[in-house]
């Protein structure tokens, strides 16, 4: 089960929690629930008849920053936070158009995917244009821990080519870890986390925010709907739109490869083939 014992406790508490917040915020449930691995989302109407959703989720280091980021963005490129409960992490959010995710725009073919990458990059440029507030998790801390964990992970890899590639990713991170940046990062802006809206064409949802360099935020759009031959095109398009230094952005993207490889190795798996291919393509330029 996701999150172990805290996950079981969260699920057991959900019925009472839903009833509590529907009553507290004077809401009416108006549709079927939506859910993922770690959250339950209910479409609702507020007392004034306006549409919204309630998001119930486990409160942990990833989710605790979400309301902070949404307040900073204040609806500029992301859904608005309408209310929040500190004790449980429950959020009342602006409702976007149900089912209208950017993936549906990107899926038909390569041309459509390129258009979606451009739209996502334009949205990401807005989100990362603002500094993160004090107290936000930092990319510097995360990258430092990644580098501390790398030696043991390399020893666990049996494939010499994979070991050499992941070592090169770590070397790239060492070059930039001293300047981790201070922008508000989304950390998980893939096509399914961008929804159509009546207020704006597209709005970001579900941030896992931290303070850092926007180059660290390119990864989801490279890996989502993966196409090895499109890695460099997507990378170049996004760095141009965001106005990033490409060498720094490449280093931080290789940092995402390293991060995912560390997670895979910790779980007893080899690094994912598409992640390794992203690193090969960027390092081979």
PyMOL commands that set and color helices and strands:
alter all, ss='L'
color gray80, all
select helices_A, chain A and resi 4-24+66-73+103-106+110-127+139-156+160-176+191-193+214-217+219-223+228-242+246-266+273-283
alter helices_A, ss='H'
color red, helices_A
select strands_A, chain A and resi 28-29+34-35+39-45+51-57+81-84+91-94+183-185+194-196+202-204+210-212
alter strands_A, ss='S'
color yellow, strands_A
deselect
rebuild
show_as cartoon
